Amino acid sequence: MDSSNTPLQNPSPAAGFPGWGSISTDQLDSPSENVTTDPVFSCSSCRILSGKDDSKSVIWKIPVPSSTKYCRHIKFIFAKESTDLITTEVEEIKHQIKELEPTKIFFGDLEISVTPTLIFCIVDRKVCNAVSSCASTQTCYLCGAKPNEMNKLRVIPKKEVSKEFLTFGISPLHPWIRLLEGTLHISYRLKIKTCKFTGSSKKREMDREMKKLLELYLSDKEDSVIVSEDSSEESSSSE
């Protein structure tokens, strides 16, 4: 620092709430009567970047963006995750952010001022829907596009994007998951060529295709064995 009043930027996702959620009681076994297994809801924060006020000099930067590795918990709440609870906690954290003041450090005649800039950015899909008032997880929380509008190239460009929700970010992990998930669904429906089907005949055809794709072939030096649902049923009936 070559000046006596050099503020630092310290943006961290205020109420980034990474990994917050609920733990249902049926997933945990209580080790004793004094230990509760009620749902736990947590809020966390994570430092993203530290640098000078000119935004050119970076002192420290998080090496794994969109990761919860460096997260520190702010609070734990023994309550089930719900839309009302999420919105209440978001508003409370935002109110606390407004009351933050710069931290001043003195080294003799040198004064260093650290100004925190907190961004609400590390969130999951359920939190996005709750904050953006989006009822369905299949609807885009940025532009409001519904599933039946996704492939309409004339409709999507006309949608207005809510810029206030862009701070949530788009993790590359989720697009990869959706891409592979979509590829798997397409492979199931190559012959019927439709996203939804009704009627018992189409359903049986769909089940047959899925069974073929899910068959596991085990090769051996002497012989090969096909393990499928039918073979398991036959073995159980023979016993």
C-alpha positions in Angstrom: 0.0 0.0 0.0 1.6 3.3 -1.1 -1.2 5.6 0.2 -2.6 6.1 3.6 -6.3 5.7 2.5 -6.4 2.8 0.1 -9.7 0.9 0.4 -9.9 -2.7 -0.5 -12.7 -4.5 -2.2 -13.7 -7.7 -0.5 -16.7 -9.1 -2.4 -18.1 -12.3 -0.9 -21.4 -13.8 -1.6 -23.5 -12.3 1.1 -26.0 -14.9 2.1 -24.6 -16.9 -0.7 -26.4 -19.7 1.0 -24.3 -22.5 -0.7 -25.6 -25.9 0.2 -28.4 -24.7 2.4 -31.3 -26.9 2.7 -33.2 -29.3 4.9 -32.4 -32.8 6.2 -35.5 -34.9 6.5 -35.9 -36.8 9.7 -36.5 -40.2 8.0 -32.9 -40.1 6.6 -31.2 -40.0 10.0 -31.2 -42.3 13.0 -31.1 -40.6 16.3 -28.1 -42.0 18.4 -29.9 -41.2 21.7 -33.0 -39.7 23.0 -31.2 -36.4 23.7 -30.2 -35.9 20.1 -32.8 -34.5 17.7 -33.0 -35.3 14.0 -35.2 -32.3 13.1 -34.6 -30.7 9.7 -31.6 -28.3 9.6 -31.5 -25.1 7.5 -28.2 -23.3 7.2 -26.9 -20.1 5.7 -23.3 -19.6 4.6 -20.9 -17.1 3.2 -17.8 -17.5 1.1 -15.0 -15.0 0.1 -14.7 -14.7 -3.7 -12.2 -11.9 -4.3 -10.0 -9.4 -2.5 -8.4 -6.6 -4.4 -7.6 -2.8 -4.6 -10.3 -0.2 -5.2 -9.1 0.3 -8.8 -10.4 -3.3 -9.6 -7.2 -4.0 -11.4 -5.0 -5.4 -8.6 -6.2 -8.8 -7.3 -4.8 -9.8 -3.9 -6.7 -13.1 -3.6 -9.2 -14.9 -5.7 -11.1 -18.1 -5.0 -9.6 -20.9 -7.1 -12.8 -22.9 -7.3 -15.8 -20.7 -8.3 -19.3 -22.1 -7.6 -17.8 -24.4 -5.0 -18.8 -24.6 -1.4 -15.2 -25.6 -0.3 -14.4 -22.2 1.3 -17.9 -21.6 2.7 -18.3 -20.6 6.3 -21.7 -21.0 8.1 -23.5 -17.9 9.3 -26.3 -19.6 11.1 -28.2 -22.9 11.6 -32.0 -23.1 11.9 -33.8 -26.2 13.0 -36.7 -25.7 10.6 -37.8 -27.3 7.3 -36.8 -25.5 4.1 -39.7 -23.7 2.7 -40.4 -20.7 0.4 -41.4 -18.5 3.3 -38.3 -19.4 5.3 -36.0 -18.8 2.4 -37.5 -15.4 1.5 -37.4 -14.4 5.2 -33.8 -15.3 5.6 -32.8 -13.6 2.4 -34.4 -10.3 3.4 -32.8 -10.5 6.9 -29.3 -11.1 5.4 -29.8 -8.2 2.9 -30.8 -6.0 5.8 -27.6 -6.9 7.7 -25.5 -6.2 4.6 -26.8 -2.6 4.5 -25.6 -2.1 8.0 -22.1 -3.3 7.4 -19.3 -0.7 7.8 -15.7 -0.6 6.4 -13.1 -2.2 8.6 -10.1 0.2 9.3 -6.6 -1.0 10.1 -3.8 1.3 11.2 -0.1 0.7 10.8 1.5 3.8 12.3 0.6 6.6 9.8 -0.8 4.1 7.3 -4.6 3.5 7.3 -6.1 0.6 5.4 -9.8 0.5 4.8 -11.5 -2.8 3.9 -15.0 -2.3 2.4 -17.1 -5.5 2.0 -19.3 -6.0 -1.0 -21.5 -8.9 -0.6 -23.3 -10.6 -3.5 -26.1 -13.2 -3.3 -24.8 -15.6 -5.9 -24.2 -19.2 -4.7 -27.7 -20.7 -4.6 -29.5 -23.9 -5.6 -32.5 -24.3 -7.8 -35.0 -24.3 -5.0 -33.6 -21.0 -3.6 -33.7 -19.4 -7.1 -37.4 -20.3 -7.5 -38.2 -19.0 -4.0 -36.4 -15.7 -4.4 -37.6 -15.1 -8.0 -41.2 -16.2 -7.1 -41.0 -18.9 -9.8 -43.5 -21.7 -8.9 -42.2 -24.4 -11.1 -38.6 -25.8 -11.3 -39.1 -26.4 -15.0 -39.7 -22.7 -15.7 -36.6 -20.5 -16.3 -36.3 -18.1 -13.3 -34.4 -15.6 -15.5 -36.9 -15.0 -18.3 -40.0 -17.1 -17.2 -39.9 -19.4 -20.3 -42.0 -22.5 -19.8 -41.0 -26.0 -21.0 -43.5 -25.8 -24.0 -41.8 -22.5 -25.1 -38.1 -23.7 -24.9 -38.0 -24.8 -28.5 -39.9 -21.9 -30.0 -37.1 -19.7 -31.5 -39.5 -16.9 -32.2 -40.8 -16.7 -28.6 -37.6 -17.0 -26.5 -35.8 -13.9 -27.9 -38.8 -11.8 -27.0 -38.6 -12.8 -23.3 -37.2 -10.1 -20.9 -34.4 -11.3 -18.6 -34.6 -10.2 -15.0 -31.2 -8.7 -14.5 -31.5 -8.7 -10.7 -31.3 -12.6 -10.8 -28.2 -12.8 -13.0 -26.1 -12.6 -9.8 -27.2 -16.1 -9.0 -24.7 -17.2 -11.7 -24.9 -20.3 -13.9 -22.7 -23.1 -12.7 -21.3 -25.2 -15.6 -22.0 -28.4 -13.5 -25.8 -28.1 -13.9 -25.8 -27.6 -17.7 -23.6 -30.7 -18.0 -26.0 -32.7 -15.9 -29.0 -31.4 -17.9 -27.2 -32.1 -21.2 -26.5 -35.8 -20.2 -30.0 -36.1 -18.8 -31.5 -34.8 -22.0 -29.4 -37.1 -24.1 -30.6 -40.1 -22.0 -34.2 -39.1 -22.4 -33.8 -38.7 -26.1 -32.3 -42.1 -26.5 -35.3 -43.6 -24.7 -37.7 -41.9 -27.2 -35.9 -42.4 -30.5 -38.5 -44.7 -31.8 -41.7 -43.1 -30.5 -40.4 -39.6 -31.3 -42.4 -37.7 -28.7 -41.6 -36.2 -25.3 -44.8 -37.4 -23.7 -46.9 -40.5 -24.4 -50.3 -41.8 -23.4 -51.8 -45.2 -23.8 -50.7 -48.6 -22.6 -49.2 -49.6 -26.0 -46.7 -46.7 -26.1 -45.9 -47.2 -22.5 -45.1 -50.9 -23.1 -42.9 -49.9 -26.0 -41.1 -47.4 -23.9 -40.5 -50.0 -21.1 -39.1 -52.5 -23.6 -36.6 -49.9 -25.0 -35.5 -48.9 -21.4 -35.0 -52.6 -20.6 -32.8 -53.1 -23.6 -30.6 -50.0 -22.6 -30.4 -51.1 -19.0 -29.2 -54.7 -19.7 -25.8 -55.4 -18.3 -23.5 -57.7 -20.3 -20.8 -59.5 -18.4 -18.2 -61.2 -20.5 -16.1 -64.1 -19.4 -13.4 -66.1 -21.0 -15.5 -69.2 -21.2 -19.0 -67.9 -21.6 -21.0 -64.6 -21.5 -23.9 -63.9 -19.2 -26.7 -61.4 -19.8 -28.0 -60.0 -16.5 -31.4 -58.4 -16.8 -34.7 -58.0 -14.9 -36.1 -61.2 -16.6 -33.1 -63.3 -15.7 -33.3 -62.2 -12.0 -36.9 -63.1 -11.9 -36.3 -66.6 -13.4 -33.5 -67.3 -10.9 -35.7 -66.3 -8.0 -38.6 -68.5 -9.3 -36.3 -71.5 -9.7 -35.2 -71.2 -6.1 
